[in-house]
Amino acid sequence: MNPNENYNLLEQNWIPVLWTNGEVTRVGIKGALTQAPRIRQIAASNPMDRVAILRFLLALLYWCKGNPPTDADITSGDSFPADWFKKLDDNKDFFNLLGEGKRFYQYKKSGDKSLSANYLIHEIPTGTNKWHFRHSTEKVDGLCPACCAMGLLRLPLFSTSGGSGKPPGINAKPPIYVIPVGESLAATIRLSWRQISILGTPAWEQPDIALPKAGEVSLLTGMTWLPRRVWLSNPQDSEANCILCGRKDRLILSSVFAPIGSRKDPGRIWRDPHVIYQQSKKGDVISLHAADALGAEDAGAGQWARIMAGMIHKNEGIRAWAVGFSTVQNDKYLEATECFVPLSKSSDQTSEFIKNIERWQKENSILAHKIPPRNEKTSSQKNIEIRSGLAAIRPHIEGKVSAKIEELIAGGNIAWEEAASEYRPMMEMIAQSLSPGFTTSAVQRRNRIANLLPDMRKKAESEKKGEEK
């Protein structure tokens, strides 16, 4: 490799974008920022990359310009003036992906060993992991420079614990990231560009920056802190297809991917601007996480309601985008999920939606307890057969209900009652399974089960129906 070959991220076209005219191309960092009003969104196929790139561009805006002007319109899709980004040109070497000098998001120590470069990308198998739908051979299959850059951007957001000395990112187990969304990339970035008291130092300026042991973590340090020590090898001389994007390029086959030691410290304070925080039953402030579909009876079918409630609280009146990431047993299972919520600008509608979605969650959680046992002697076995039956049908029901989110926000109680009725045909099948006999008691129990639904009626109406019974 030519020692002067550095693949500078300011100049190279590596960020996939969807333009407002429908065209899809790639641009460099400066192109993405200065032409943001003409860009609809980041066009990477994986939502993890879209979130990582978007937050990276936001961090660059803070670094170059600082806080937004006090009179700035956060809903504006106006251009970012090119002269705001003079700091990028003055520090061009911070953004060299390769080369002999400074490198973007990279540093190494004596004795660091090289592993497969594919460790940067979650969905590509490495080591002894067994993957059914994609196969790769280490140091034979590799990544193009653009995909390596995107893999580096994932590190602060989606790194998971990798064993001794390999901590997760600053947010620990990757949480759900919620991004307010505008009509263009410029508008989306502006919605997250808020006044911040302490900006701090980003990882492209100091890749080995350490987190403070106590006190508040500054914004740019928290958004870009690197939980691994990385140093990419030189690209191969010949071209081949990148195992991630499929484009033909000179591939990078290996990289340092080293532990940095434990970084836990209870005295450290960090609140990510795009994370939903909730209070636990113990009173602790915790972040909202995507459900582990493998460890849930119903494959995490009800998590959408929990996510929506948190998104409504965080982004009232703004269309929001949520990206979650689940992992089990140090990456033996991985799943990235995303959803969009067209939030209401009416405070009354928003308040009503929150009440209804919380009621939906409660009613679903107690539905199994409403189903009558076969008889008093078998009541101890009730939860085993009933819970498994409800768990089997919930993914189907919750999928249909969550697809009607706009109607649920705008339609109020009537829309939620219609959502509850999605249970009816499925409950009829469960009733046949739980009470298959033809005796009077079996038929009565079957009818009672078939008519059970989440009670989403208005409170007064619900109480009146209860009195009539």
GIURQUI-V651965 format. One line per field, one symbol per residue. phi: phi as a letter, one per 30 degrees, with the letter a starting at -180 (. if undefined). A space follows every 10 residues. Layout:
# GIURQUI-V651965
phi->???
This chain:
# GIURQUI-V651965
phi->.ddddbhddd cddbcdbcdd djdcbbbded ddddceddcd adcddcdddd dddddddddd deddcidded cdcdcdcddc edddcedddd beddcddbjd cdbdhbabbe jdcdcddddd cddcdbicdc bdcbbbcdic cbcdeddddd ddddedcbdc dcjeicdddd dieeddcccd ccdbdddddd dcdcdbdbdi cddddbecec dddbiddded dddbecdbcb bddddddcca dddcciddad dccbadbcdc jdbdadddcb bddccdcbcd ddjddbcdbd ddddccechi dddedddded ddddbdibdb bcbcbcbbhh idbbacbbac bddddddddd ddddddddde dddddcdddd ddddaddcdd cedddddddd ddcdeddddd dddceddddd didddddddd dddedddddd ddddbddcde dddddddddd cdbedcdeed ddddddddd
